[in-house]
Amino acid sequence: MSGPDALTVDALDVAYRVRGRDRAVLRGVSFAIAPGEAYGLVGESGCGKTTAALAAMRYLPANGRVRGGRVLVDGQDIAGLGGRDLRRLRAGPVSMVYQDPGHALNPALRIGRQIAEAFEVAGTPRRESAGRARAMLERVQIADPGRVMGLYPHQLSGGMQQRVVIAMALAGDPSLLILDEPTTGLDATVEAEMLELIGRLRREFRTALLFISHNLPLVGRICDRIGVLYAGTLVEEGPTQEIFAQPRHPYTAGLLRCLPAPGRHKARHRLDVIPGALPAPGTESIGCVFAERCALAEPRCHREAPALQALPGGRSSRCHLHERTPELFLAPPPAPPALAKAATAAPVLTVRGLSKTYGVDGQAAKALNDVSFDLWPGETLGLVGESGSGKSTLAHLLLGLSAPDPGGRIELDGTALHGRATRRSRAQVKALQIVFQNPGASLNPARSVGRVLGRALRRLAGLRAAGPRRDRLRDLAEAVRLGPDHLATRPRRLSGGLKQRAAIARAFAGEPRIVVCDEPTSALDVSVQAAILNLLADLQAERGVSYIFISHDLAVVRYLADRIGVLYRGRLVEIGPADRIWSGPHHPYTAALLSALPALDGGMPARIRPEGDDAGGAAPAAGCAFQSRCPHKLGAICEQQEPPLVEAAPGHGIRCHIAIEQLKRIARGETVADEEHPARRLAS
């Protein structure tokens, strides 16, 4: 006889008390996770995913209450637990890893003390806790655990912080590990390592996982089954790969079609978006909760709420028309708008020999090293690379927020730009604008969106008179799909997608020539992300603006970028047309990034970083910057000589000692013998 499920959620109904009224956020949600199973919970922000996780920990906020149903952990109903038993539950059977590890760690305590404390809470004697903390750091693949135990959280990278939090969560040997967006904001390579680590620990500890994420490819890699939440209601459930291959609820199909699929590009395809928005918490619907946004909805859908119907293969769908859902999923993607034609063949931006050196602990550290490229009118140049590769530093130099080292040159339409924005003309300032990653932090919270945009129109477009400024504000709001109600609202009352639209509108207030987009969609749901990417493509098609698009999401870059530059430790190691970057040959670092790209068909990524090496460390004093992590390192020449940027094809450059023909063979998966490397023969 098999034991109880690690987690059973049975007809769970949760509401938050707001202004004297209960607002339902979960309605009759039921699912179970077997021991050792990974279960994914997906849906847009506001669907109730995190509330379900907090209910499983009995950790709802003060205004939250369970109105019906029950939660069982290892067969035990947690509603009847007293304070001591509840603390024992959270220290042992159930642990949670939150989205932001920096907020989960005490900044005033060293890492070793925090992990040791987690063991002590779980019952380990204090004299043994430090040793067990060190052993656990080794198990989560942290190199030099003795050194890391003596550090504070701010001295660790995001990936290292998340490993520490996972180590603390595993201290009580939990039967259920809840992960709430554990890789949001992490680089593709670090994200792949975290997936590998979670998969290995799951097998080693036989721990069940409740994995919450809006990143569907990520869920596809790690989860056996998924549940799709919409407005607090479970609308589809079943084996992950079967659902991803053929969804049976229109909402699931809509989420999947929002993704930038392989082979799709803004010039050939437009991303699907789910029309409308989630109903506000507490909204009561008579029929199907998704009917107002569903392309298949019939009058019956607005009158009758569908039951969760069992389907073959262990699947279920809450839809009257589930048999027709494949029509939506398999429909061809919409056509993109026609692109604006460039008026000139000259580059709009020229960058030559750009470097930036900072002082770190009394020593010089190059954040950017001799970077050169051109940007053409109406083009999108995607910049990719791990944290610390120099992407944001490059953006700051282009915008004049930081001055480059002497010798570097930035030209706008052939005219040199001063290194400081305060020394640039108004025309030059408005020509180069930026959209930041966090729109909430870049919009004045004390002013309405209309006043924020009005100020941008005064300063950037020079519109002093109220009438012309009002007309231009209306046109600008329409261009980014903001209505009058949005303009009258303060940013904090807007959703993440609407705030990002406002930030884009501000950047376009002065009719810029170039817009730097610094991770503009990293924290957005796939449906909102698709809408923002479509908006950026539309604005580019209408106005011929050029983008420098910085992102760690390679799928997004693949969809939006015309050319791609790959940065590693301040060096541009590869640059070329997007199709060439994807088809190869690749720089070994580019190949590592591409291997970390999640896909809906599942499967864990291969190891892409030599164990114990941290990408955030200082670059080597001589030779190739990637030598310590390169699986194809040639030897002395890589250690002693910096490789030149070699043309692999017209417009496609690779900075590597390995011959282009050999890189082509490596890209095809062929084995290249040592004696075949001309550079290795030269080194010997």
N, C-alpha and C positions, 0 to 999 in steps of 0.2 A: 504494500500500500504506500502510495506517494504521500509526502508530507504536505502541509498547507502551503498556499502561495505566499511568496515573500510580501506581496501587497495585494489587497483586495479593496477596491473602491466600489461600493454598492449603492446605486441610486442616490448619489451624493448631491445635496442641494445646499448651496452656500449663498449668503447674501451679506452685503455691507450696509450698515445703517448710516445714511447720509441725510442730514437735515430732517431728522425725525421720520425718515421713511426707509424701509428695507428695499434695497436694489439688488435683485438676483444677479449673480455672476456665474453660478454653476447650476444647471437644471438637470437633475436625474442622471448624473454621469456615472457610468459603471464600466470598469475594466479590471483586469487582474494581471499580475506579473509573476510568472513562475520562478522558482529559485534558479539563478544563473542566467535568466533571460534578460534581454535588453529591449525595452519598450519605449518608443518615441512618441512624444506628445507634440503635435504641430498645429499651427494656426497663426493668424495675425495677432499683433499686440492688442490686448483687450479681450481676447477670446476666453481667458480664464486658465491658461496653462500654469502660471505661477501660483494662482490661488489653489489649484489642485495639489501642487507640491506642498504648499504651506499647510493645507488641510491634512495631508499625509503625515506631517510632522506635528500636527496639532499646534501650529505656530501662527495661526491667523492673527491679524492685528486686532486691536481692542474693539473696533467697530464691526468686525466680521464674526459671523456665527453660522453654525451648521443647523439648517432648518429641517433637514431630513436625510435619511440614509446613514451609512456608517463606513468607517475605514478600519480595516483589519491589517495588522502587521504580524506576519508569521502566525496568522489565525487568531490573534488577540485583538479585541475591539479596544481601540485606544481612547474612546470617549469616556470609559470608566476609570482611567488611570488617575491616581493621585499625583501630587507634586513630585514626590520622591521617585515613583515609578516612571513618571513622564521624563524626568531628567535621566533616569537610567536608560530609557528607550532611546533618547537622543544621543547618549554617550556610547550606545552599543548597536542595537539592531538597525537603526536608521541614521544615516549621515547625509548631509547636503553640501554640495559645492556650488557656490554662487557665481554669478556672471562676472563680478568685479573682484578679483582676489585681493586687490589693494585695500578694499573696504572690509574684507574678511580677516585681515591680519592687523594686529596691534602695532602701530608704528613705533611705539616706545619700548617694545620687547624684542630681543634677539630671536632669530628663527629657532634656534635650538630650544630655548625656554618655552616657546609657544607650542612646539610639537611635543615636548616632554610633558607639558601641562595637559595636552589632550590624552596622553597615555595615562597620566595620573587620575584624571577624571574617569577613565574607563576601568580603573582599579589597579594599575601598575604601581608598585612601591616607588617612592621618589628616587631611591638609590639606583633603581634599574631603568628609570624613565629616559635618562640621557642616552644610554646605550641603545635602547630600543628606538629612540628618535633617530639616531644616526643610521641604524639598520634600515629604518623605513625610508629615509632619504635615498639610500642606495637602491632600494626596491623601486622607487619612482624615478630611477635613472638620473640622479643628480650627481655630477662628478664632484670629487673633493668634498664630500659631505661635512667633514670636520671644519673646513673653512666656511662653508655656507651656514653652519649652525651659529657661527660667531657674527654673522651679518644681520643688519636690520632689513625690513621688507623693501625700503626704498632703494636699497643697493642691488636688488635683483631685477632682472627683466620680467616682463609680463608672463612669459612662458614658465620661468623659474618660480615665480610667485604662485602660479596655478598648480605646479607640481607640489609645492609646499602645502597648499590648501588640501590637495588630494591626499597627501601623506597624513595630514591631521584627520581627515575624514575617515581614513582607513585604520586609525589607531584603535578603535573599538571593535575591529573585525565585523563590520556591519553585514547584515544579510541583504540590505537594500541601500543603494547609493543613488541619491537624487542629484542630477546635474542640471542646473538651470542656466542655459546659454553659456557653457563653460569655455567656449573658444571665441566668443565675440571679441573683435578687436585684435586677435592674434594673427600673426603672419601665416601664410599658407604652409610654410615648412614647419613652424611651431605647432600649428593646428594639426598637421599630419602626425607629428610626434605625439601630441596629446591623444589622438585617436588610437595610435598604436599602443601607447601606455595604458589607456583605459581598457582596450581589448585584452591586453595581456593580464592586467590585474583582475579583470572579470573572470578570466579562465583560471587564474591562480587561486583566487579567493572564493570562486563560485558565487560571486556577488550579483544580485539582480540590479538592473539599472533602470531608472526612470529618467529618460534623456529628453530634456525640453529644449527646443530650438526652432528658429524660423529658417535655418539653413537646411533645406531639404536634401541636397546631395550629402551633407554631413550625416544626417539621419540615415540616409540610404547606406552609408558605409558601416554604421555601427549597430543598427537596431534590427531585431528579428521581426518585430511587429510594430505597427504604429496606430495611434488613434488621432483622428482629425477633429479638432474642436472649432466650433463656430458659435459665437455669441453665447458661450457657456453650455453648449449642447454638443454631444458627441455625434457627428454626422456620418463618420465612416471609420471602420476598424478592420484590421486584417494583416496578413503577412506583408512586410514592407515592399519587397520587390514586385509582388503581384499588384499591389495598389499603384505603385509608381508606373508599372507597365500598362495598366488598364484601370484607371480610377472609375469608381461607380457612384460618385457623388459630384455634382457640378462644381461645388466649392473646391474639392480636391483637384479636379481637372483645371480649374482656374488658377490655383496656386502653381501647379506644375507648368502651365503655359506662360506664366510670368517669368520663368527662368530664362536667362540668355543661353539657349541650347548650343551645343557644339555645331560649328558650321554656319551659324547665323551672325549677321553683321548688320549694322544700322543702315548700310547702303542697299541691302537686299531685303531685309525683313524688319518689321516693327514688332515690338514686344506686345503681347496681350496684357491687358489690365482687367482687373475685376471692377466693374462699374460700381459707383456708389460707395458707401462706407458702412462700417459696422454699426448696428443699432446701439444707442447709448445703454449703459448698464441699467438694468431694471425695466427695460422696454418689454412690454408683453405683446406677443404676436398670436394671432388666432390660428394661422396656418403654419406653413414651413418657415423657419427662422431665416432662411436664405432666399425666400421667394422674391423679395424686392430687388435682388441683385442677380437673379438667375436668368440666363438666356433661354432656358427651356420652360420656364414657369407657365403653367396653365391656370385657369380660374380655380380649379380644384386645389392647387397648391396654396392659394391665398385663403381658402376656406378650411382645409383639413390639415392638421399637423401629422406628418408621416411617422409611422413607427419605425424602429430600428429593425430592418428585415435581415434575417439570416440568408447568406448567399453561399454557394458552393466554395469549398476550399478554405473554410474557417473565416470567411469575410462577412461583413455586415454593412448595410448602407441605410441611412435615414432619408430616403428619397422616393417619391411616387414614380419617378421616371428614370430610375437607375439604369435601366436597360438602354436608354438613349444617351447616357453620358459619354460613351466613346465617340459620339458624333462631335461633341465639343472638343474632346482631347485631340482627335485626329484631324480636325479642320486645318487647312493651310493657314500660316500666319499672315496677318494683314500686310499690305504693301507699305513701304516707307514713303515719306514725302520726297519730292525731287530736291536734290542738293543744289545750293546756290553755286554759281560758277565764279571762280576766282577772277578778279579783274586784272591781275598781274601775275607774272611768273616769278617774281622776286619773293624771297622769304619775308614774312612779316616780322620774324624775330630771328636774330643771329646770336649765338652764344659761342664764344671762343676762349678756351683755356681758363675756365672758371674754377676757382679753388676757394676753400674757406678753411681757415685754421683757428681752432679754439685752444685756450689754455686749460688743461685738465690736470689737477694735482701738481702744478708747477711745470708741466711738460706740454709741448705742442702736440695737438692731435688734429689730423686733417679729417674734417667731416665731408669735404668734397675735394676731389683731386683732378684738376685738368680736364674738365668736362666741356665738350664742344658738340653742338648740334644746330640745325636749322628747323624752324617751324614755318609752315606754309599757310597762306590764307585758306580758311575753311577746313583746315586739317585738325585732327585730334592726335596728339602724341601721348601715348600712355606710358607712365613711368611705374615700374614695378621693382620690388626688392624688399628684403626684410627690414624690420625696424633697425635704425642705425645705418642704413645704406646711404642716406643722404638725400632722400626724396624731398622731405619737408625743408631741409636746409637749402636745396636748390630753389624751391618755391619762394622762400624768404628772400633770397638774393635777387630773383627776378622782380619781385615786387618792391624792392628797395627797403625791406624791413630790416635787413642786415647787409653790411657792406662786404664785398668779396675781397680776397687777397689782391695785392697789387699785381698787375699784369693781365688779369681777366677782363673780358670785354662783353658787354650786352648791348645789342643794337636793335632799335625798333624802327622798321622801315629804313634801314641804313643809317640812322642817326644814333650815336652813342648815348646810352642812358647813364646818368649819374648813379653811383652805388647806393645812395640814400634817397628815399622817396621824397624827403623834405626839400631836396635840391632839384627835383624834377618839375617840369612845367605841368600845369593843370591838364593839358591835353595828353601828356605822357602818363600821368597818374590815372586818368579815367580810361586810357587805352588798355591798361593792365589791371584787372580786378581778380578777386578770389572768392570762392565759395568754400567755407570751412566745413570740417567734419561734423562739428556740433553746432547746428544753427541756433539752438537755445542760448548758447554762450556768446554768440556773435550778434544777437539782436537785443536792443535795449528793452529790458523787461518793463520799464516804467512808461513806455510809449506804445501807442497802438501801432499796428503794422502800417497803416496809412501814414502816420506821422514819421515813422522810420523811413519809409520809401520817399515821402515828400522831402525830407532832409537830404536824402541821397540825390534827388532830382535838383535841388537847389545847389548843392556843392559840386556835383559831377556834370550835370547837364546845363548848369547856369540859369535855370528857370526861376526867376525871382517873382514874376507876376503870378498871382493866384490862379487866374483863369487858364493860361497855358499849362501851368503845373498840374492843375486838376485834370485837364484833358489827357495829359501825358501819363498821369498816374492811372487813370482808367484804362488806357491802352496797355500800359505795363502790366497791370493786374490781370487783364484779359489774356495777355500773352503767356502768363504762367498759371492760368486757370484759378485765379483767386477772385472771389465774389465780394460785393460790398460789405457783407457781414464779416468777412475775414479781415478786411481793411480796418474795420472799427474795433477789432479785437486785439488785446495784448498777446504777445507771442506765447506766454505761458499757458494760455487757454487753447492753443492750437495743437493738433497732433504733430508728430515728428515730420510727416510728409508735408503738411501745410507750412510748418516752420521752414523746411528746406526750400519750398517754393518761394517763400518770402525772401529768403537769403539769396536765391537765384535772381529774383526781381531786383534786389538792391544792387547786385553785381552788374546787371544789365541796364541800370538807370542812366549811365552815361554813354551808352552805345559803345561798349568796349571792343577793341580789336582782338584781345586775348583774354580768356578767363582761365585761371588756374583752379581746378577742382581738386581739393585735398580731401580724399576719402569721403565724398559727399553722400554715399549711400551705405556706408559700412554698418550702421546701426538700424537700418530700416528693414521692415518686412519685405518679402519678395514682391508682393503686390504693389506696395508703395515705391519700392525700388524701380520696378518696371515703369511706373508712371513718371518718375523723375528722369530715368534714362530716355524715355520717349520725349519728354519735355526738352531735355538738352539737345537731342537730335533734331527736334523741330526748330528750336531757336537757331541752331547752326545752319539748318537748311534755309531758313528765312533770311538770316542776317549775315551769313558767311563768316561768322566769328570762329576763331581758332581756340582749341582747348589744349591745355596740358592737364591730363587726367591722372591723378595719383591714386593708386589703390593697391591693397593687398589681395583683392578679389580678382583672380586672373580671369574668371569667366566674364565678369563685367568688362574688364579691359579688352578681352577678346571681342566682345560685341561692339564696343564703342570706338576703339582706337583704329586709326588708319596706319600708324606706325607705332612701334613699341621700343622703348629704351629700358635696358636692364641695368640697374645700379647695384654694385656690391662694394661695401666699405668705401663709399665715396667715388668709386671708379665706374665709368660707363663701360661695362664688359661686353655688351651687345646692343646693337641698334639696327632697325630695319623695318620693312613693311610687315604689317601684322601677320599676313598669310605666311611669309617666309619665317618669321619667328616661331610660328606654330608648326610648320612643316619640317624645319631644320635645314641644314645642320645647326646644332645648338652649341653655345658655350656650355661647359659642364654645369655651371651654376644655373643657367636658364633651364637646362634639362632637369635639374633637381627641383626647381620651382614648378615646372609643368607636371612632374611626377606626383606632386603633392596636391594637384587640383582634384577636388572631390567630384564624383560622378554619381548619377542616380542609380547606376547598375550595381552599386555596392563594391565590396572588396576593400581590404586595408592597403594603405600605401606602403611602398617599400621604404626601407631606412634610407634617408637622404642626407644624414649628417653623421660624421664619424662620432662615435660615443665619446662623451667627455669634452667635446669642442663646443664653444659657445660663440655664436655669430656676433654677439655684442662686444667681443673683446677687441683689442687694438689690432690694426692691420700689421702684417709682418713688415719689418724694416726694409727688406729688399725682396725683389722677385715678384711673383704673381700674388695678388691679394687673396686669391681663392686656394692657394696651394695646400693649406692645412686641412682642407675639407674635400679636395678634389679626388675622386676615385680613379682618375686617369693621369695623375701626376707623373711627370717624366723624370724628375730627379733634380740634379744640380741646376739645370738651366731654369727651372721653375722657381728655385729658391734664390737664385742670384740675379736673374734678368727679368725686368718687367716686360711682358709681351706687348707687341704693337697691335693696333687695331687693323686687322687684315680684312680685305673685302672678300666675302664669300660669294657674293653675287652683286650686281649693281644696286647700290643703296643699302646693302646688308653687310655690316661690319661686325667682326668677332675678335675680341682681345684675348688670344690664346696662342701658346707655342705649338700646340698640336696642329698639324697640317689640316687644311680644310677637307681634303679627300678622306683623311682618317676620321675627322668629325662626322662626315657623312656616313661612313661605315658604322661608327658607334651609334649614330641616330637610328640606323636600320637594325640595331641589335646584334651586329656582327662583332666577333672577338678580334681585337687587333693585337698581334704579338708585339712584344717589346722591341724586337729588332726592326720592326716595320716603321717605328717612329723615327723620322729623320732627326728630329730635335734631340731624341735620346742618344742617337749615334753621335751627334755633334757634341753633346755633353760628355760622352765617354772619351 
